[in-house]
Amino acid sequence: MKSQNPIILLLIFSALAGLHFSWALGSHWGFTAALPTTPEGDLLLKPTPLDSAIVGFGLMAFGIYYLLQTQWINKTLPDKLNRIIGWVIPGIFLLRAVGDFKYVGIFKPPMQTAFAQADFFFYSPLCLLIALLGFLVVRPKD
């Protein structure tokens, strides 16, 4: 039986890309809670609509990678490139989950900002889930 992990990752990346594209087009839904702040409430990032679109395209590319892993379409990447990308994507999200030890990630000090709360309960666990599922997709098969 084929693993459902690439499908789950495809859905996650599609949703995240859609959210970033909506921000690029001017939506503000969830935008401020997605930006890290200092304990005083100062934004650490001030992304432009172009920044949101670039991230959206990157997330869409990650989703396309996992679409290729489902074998729903008859296209593949060269084996070496497939394995490199397969390790890099979950590695990025593992690093994001670990964070910078100051404002982002599971090892940041406790803070009461909207971002810190969302990061603790949603963003970092989601990044850990993406990393785990991604590593399971690329792991050597018996």
C-alpha positions as CSV (number, residue, x, y, z in Angstrom):
1,M,0.0,0.0,0.0
2,K,1.3,3.4,-1.0
3,S,2.0,6.0,1.7
4,Q,-0.5,8.9,2.0
5,N,2.3,11.2,3.3
6,P,2.9,12.9,-0.1
7,I,-0.8,13.6,-0.5
8,I,-1.0,15.1,3.0
9,L,2.0,17.2,2.2
10,L,0.6,18.3,-1.1
11,L,-2.6,19.4,0.6
12,I,-0.7,21.3,3.4
13,F,1.6,23.1,0.9
14,S,-1.4,23.9,-1.4
15,A,-3.2,25.5,1.6
16,L,-0.2,27.4,2.7
17,A,0.6,28.6,-0.8
18,G,-3.0,29.8,-1.2
19,L,-2.8,31.7,2.1
20,H,0.4,33.4,1.0
21,F,-1.1,34.3,-2.4
22,S,-4.2,35.7,-0.6
23,W,-1.9,38.0,1.4
24,A,-0.1,39.0,-1.7
25,L,-3.4,40.1,-3.1
26,G,-4.3,42.2,-0.1
27,S,-6.0,39.9,2.4
28,H,-5.2,40.5,6.0
29,W,-6.8,37.3,7.4
30,G,-4.3,35.8,9.9
31,F,-1.5,38.0,8.6
32,T,-0.5,39.8,11.8
33,A,-0.6,36.6,13.9
34,A,1.8,35.1,11.3
35,L,4.5,37.7,11.9
36,P,6.9,37.4,14.8
37,T,7.1,40.3,17.2
38,T,9.2,41.4,20.1
39,P,7.6,41.2,23.6
40,E,6.9,44.9,23.1
41,G,4.9,44.2,20.0
42,D,7.4,45.4,17.4
43,L,7.3,43.5,14.1
44,L,10.5,41.6,13.3
45,L,9.5,41.2,9.6
46,K,7.6,43.6,7.4
47,P,6.8,41.5,4.3
48,T,5.5,43.2,1.2
49,P,2.9,41.6,-1.1
50,L,5.8,40.6,-3.4
51,D,7.4,38.8,-0.4
52,S,4.2,36.9,0.2
53,A,3.9,36.0,-3.5
54,I,7.5,34.7,-3.5
55,V,6.9,32.5,-0.4
56,G,3.6,31.4,-2.0
57,F,5.5,30.2,-5.2
58,G,8.1,28.4,-3.1
59,L,5.4,26.6,-1.1
60,M,3.6,25.8,-4.4
61,A,6.9,24.3,-5.7
62,F,7.2,22.2,-2.6
63,G,3.6,21.0,-3.2
64,I,4.5,20.1,-6.8
65,Y,7.4,18.1,-5.6
66,Y,5.1,16.0,-3.4
67,L,2.6,15.8,-6.2
68,L,5.3,14.1,-8.2
69,Q,5.8,11.7,-5.3
70,T,2.2,10.5,-5.5
71,Q,2.7,9.2,-9.0
72,W,-0.7,10.7,-10.0
73,I,1.1,12.2,-12.9
74,N,3.6,10.4,-15.1
75,K,6.6,12.7,-14.5
76,T,9.6,12.1,-12.3
77,L,12.7,13.9,-11.4
78,P,16.2,12.5,-11.8
79,D,16.9,10.2,-8.8
80,K,19.7,12.3,-7.3
81,L,17.8,15.5,-7.6
82,N,14.7,13.9,-6.2
83,R,16.6,12.7,-3.1
84,I,18.3,16.0,-2.6
85,I,15.0,17.9,-2.7
86,G,13.4,15.2,-0.6
87,W,15.9,15.9,2.2
88,V,16.1,19.7,1.8
89,I,12.3,20.4,2.1
90,P,11.8,18.6,5.5
91,G,15.2,19.9,6.6
92,I,14.0,23.5,6.1
93,F,10.8,22.8,8.2
94,L,12.8,21.1,10.9
95,L,15.0,24.1,11.2
96,R,12.0,26.4,11.3
97,A,10.4,24.3,14.0
98,V,13.6,24.5,16.1
99,G,13.7,28.2,15.5
100,D,16.1,30.9,16.4
101,F,16.0,30.4,20.2
102,K,14.8,34.0,20.6
103,Y,11.5,34.7,18.7
104,V,10.6,31.7,16.6
105,G,10.3,28.0,17.1
106,I,9.9,25.4,19.9
107,F,13.0,26.6,21.8
108,K,12.1,30.3,22.1
109,P,11.5,31.7,25.5
110,P,7.8,31.9,26.6
111,M,6.2,35.1,25.3
112,Q,2.6,36.3,25.4
113,T,2.4,37.8,21.9
114,A,-0.2,36.6,19.4
115,F,2.5,35.2,17.2
116,A,4.3,33.4,20.1
117,Q,1.0,31.7,21.1
118,A,0.2,30.7,17.5
119,D,3.8,29.5,17.0
120,F,3.6,27.3,20.1
121,F,0.3,25.8,19.4
122,F,0.2,25.7,15.6
123,Y,3.1,26.9,13.5
124,S,6.0,25.0,15.1
125,P,4.0,21.7,15.5
126,L,2.9,22.1,11.8
127,C,6.5,22.5,10.8
128,L,7.5,19.4,12.8
129,L,4.7,17.4,11.1
130,I,5.8,18.6,7.7
131,A,9.4,17.6,8.5
132,L,8.4,14.2,9.9
133,L,6.1,13.4,6.9
134,G,8.8,14.7,4.5
135,F,11.5,12.5,6.0
136,L,9.2,9.5,5.8
137,V,8.6,10.2,2.1
138,V,12.3,10.3,1.3
139,R,13.5,7.5,3.7
140,P,15.1,4.5,2.1
141,K,12.5,1.9,1.2
142,D,13.1,-1.8,2.0
